[in-house]
Amino acid sequence: MARFEYQIHLGEFTAVIPELEAATNEGDAAYRLNCACLLVPALAAVGRELDAIALANASRRTLQPLA
């Protein structure tokens, strides 16, 4: 997770997006959610705003049963 955060901090969005997309399907729910939270702004930063919105909405729907 720290490596993903570091790459985003450096602005390496294009490089980190494929790894984050894969990571959103791996690990436990908390890990997937954290990866999605990093992926949303990365997608938006490279012009994939619609993908970012779709992922944010999907993540929100995942959290709603917890509320």
C-alpha positions as CSV (number, residue, x, y, z in Angstrom):
1,M,0.0,0.0,0.0
2,A,2.8,2.4,0.9
3,R,4.4,1.9,-2.5
4,F,1.1,2.8,-4.3
5,E,0.8,5.9,-2.1
6,Y,4.4,6.9,-2.9
7,Q,3.9,6.5,-6.6
8,I,0.8,8.6,-6.5
9,H,2.7,11.3,-4.5
10,L,5.3,11.3,-7.2
11,G,2.6,11.8,-9.9
12,E,3.3,8.4,-11.5
13,F,-0.4,7.8,-12.1
14,T,-0.1,6.0,-15.4
15,A,2.3,3.5,-13.9
16,V,0.4,2.8,-10.8
17,I,-3.1,2.5,-12.3
18,P,-2.8,-1.1,-13.6
19,E,-1.4,-2.3,-10.3
20,L,-4.2,-0.6,-8.3
21,E,-6.8,-1.9,-10.7
22,A,-5.5,-5.5,-10.0
23,A,-5.3,-4.8,-6.3
24,T,-8.9,-3.7,-6.0
25,N,-9.8,-7.4,-6.7
26,E,-7.3,-8.9,-4.2
27,G,-7.0,-9.2,-0.5
28,D,-9.6,-8.5,2.2
29,A,-12.4,-5.9,1.9
30,A,-10.4,-3.2,3.7
31,Y,-7.4,-3.6,1.4
32,R,-9.6,-3.5,-1.7
33,L,-11.3,-0.3,-0.4
34,N,-8.0,1.4,0.4
35,C,-6.8,0.6,-3.1
36,A,-10.0,1.9,-4.6
37,C,-9.6,5.1,-2.6
38,L,-6.2,5.6,-4.2
39,L,-7.3,4.6,-7.6
40,V,-10.2,7.1,-7.9
41,P,-8.0,10.2,-7.9
42,A,-5.4,8.5,-10.0
43,L,-7.9,7.7,-12.7
44,A,-9.3,11.3,-12.6
45,A,-5.7,12.7,-12.9
46,V,-5.1,10.9,-16.2
47,G,-8.5,11.9,-17.7
48,R,-10.5,8.8,-16.8
49,E,-13.1,10.7,-14.8
50,L,-16.0,8.5,-15.8
51,D,-14.1,5.4,-14.6
52,A,-13.2,7.3,-11.4
53,I,-16.9,8.1,-10.8
54,A,-18.0,4.6,-11.5
55,L,-15.5,3.2,-9.1
56,A,-16.4,5.7,-6.4
57,N,-20.0,4.8,-6.7
58,A,-19.3,1.1,-6.6
59,S,-17.2,1.6,-3.5
60,R,-19.9,3.6,-1.9
61,R,-22.5,0.9,-2.6
62,T,-20.1,-1.6,-1.0
63,L,-20.0,0.5,2.2
64,Q,-23.7,1.3,2.5
65,P,-24.6,-2.1,4.1
66,L,-22.1,-1.2,6.8
67,A,-23.8,2.0,7.8
